[in-house]
């Protein structure tokens, strides 16, 4: 399976289940929020409502491999 397809399937799972995610970018910046949209045609980008920055477009090429995971709440 191609890298973008793996990221797409992971993002789709969290979006479909309305789970909060933690996304780590290749720059080592991290983002927390809810995925509200995923490009289904090219499977190369998503829209995240980030806790601090609001709505953001994120290209899959900026996300680390395995860079989308469930967000752990503080204290977990």
Buried (B, 14 or more C-beta within 10 A) or exposed (E): EEEBEBBBEBBBBBBEEEEBBBBBBEEEEEBBBBBEBBBEEEBEBBBBBBEEEEEBEBEBEEBBEEBBEEBEEEEE
